[in-house]
Amino acid sequence: MTVPVLLFSLLRLALFAVSFVVLWAVGMHSWLAPVVAAFLAWGFSYVLLSGPRDSAARYLADRSQRARRTDDDAAVEDAADDAARHESA
């Protein structure tokens, strides 16, 4: 994981922790506190973390594109190698 993805993940965890602590402080001392905190963190992250989310998505898309280009290059090299082997045989 690199910086944009790690940053977005840590910010989402921080939102969850803050939501949980606030719910606990106002008296929600049951198993529902983490569930409600998860939904609150999800909503807050959707609204508040659009910049980090976009950066992480751009990073992952670029990484996927680079991997695809590498796969295409390998396929071209394999085809050239196969052609060379058939010519020499």
C-alpha positions in Angstrom: 0.0 0.0 0.0 1.2 3.4 -0.7 0.6 6.9 0.6 -2.8 7.8 -1.0 -4.4 4.5 -0.1 -2.9 4.4 3.3 -3.9 8.0 4.1 -7.5 7.3 3.0 -7.6 4.2 5.1 -6.2 5.9 8.2 -8.6 8.8 7.8 -11.6 6.4 7.6 -10.3 4.5 10.7 -10.0 7.9 12.5 -13.6 8.8 11.6 -14.7 5.4 13.0 -12.8 5.9 16.2 -14.2 9.4 16.7 -17.7 8.3 16.0 -17.4 5.4 18.4 -15.9 7.5 21.2 -18.7 10.1 20.8 -21.4 7.4 20.9 -19.8 5.8 23.9 -19.6 9.3 25.6 -23.2 10.0 25.1 -24.2 6.7 26.7 -24.4 4.1 24.0 -22.7 1.2 25.9 -23.9 -1.7 23.8 -22.9 -3.9 20.9 -24.7 -1.4 18.6 -22.1 1.3 19.3 -19.5 0.0 16.8 -22.2 -0.8 14.2 -23.7 2.7 14.4 -20.2 4.1 14.4 -19.3 2.2 11.3 -22.4 3.6 9.5 -21.6 7.1 10.7 -18.0 6.8 9.6 -19.1 5.5 6.2 -21.4 8.5 5.7 -18.9 11.1 7.0 -16.1 9.6 4.8 -18.3 9.8 1.8 -18.9 13.5 2.4 -15.7 14.7 4.0 -13.0 12.6 2.4 -13.7 13.0 -1.3 -10.2 14.4 -2.0 -8.3 11.5 -0.4 -10.7 9.0 -1.9 -10.1 10.5 -5.4 -6.4 10.4 -4.9 -6.5 6.8 -3.8 -8.7 5.8 -6.7 -6.4 7.6 -9.2 -3.4 5.9 -7.7 -5.0 2.5 -8.0 -6.2 3.1 -11.6 -2.6 4.2 -12.6 -1.2 1.2 -11.0 -3.6 -1.1 -12.8 -2.8 0.6 -16.1 0.9 0.1 -15.6 0.3 -3.6 -14.8 -1.8 -3.9 -17.9 0.9 -2.3 -20.1 3.5 -4.7 -18.6 1.2 -7.7 -19.4 0.8 -6.4 -23.0 4.6 -6.0 -23.4 5.1 -9.5 -22.1 2.6 -10.9 -24.5 4.3 -9.2 -27.5 7.7 -10.5 -26.3 6.3 -14.0 -25.9 4.8 -13.9 -29.4 8.1 -12.7 -30.9 10.0 -15.4 -29.0 7.6 -18.1 -30.2 7.9 -16.9 -33.8 11.7 -16.9 -33.6 11.6 -20.5 -32.2 9.4 -21.7 -35.0 11.6 -20.1 -37.6 14.8 -21.8 -36.2 13.1 -25.2 -35.9 
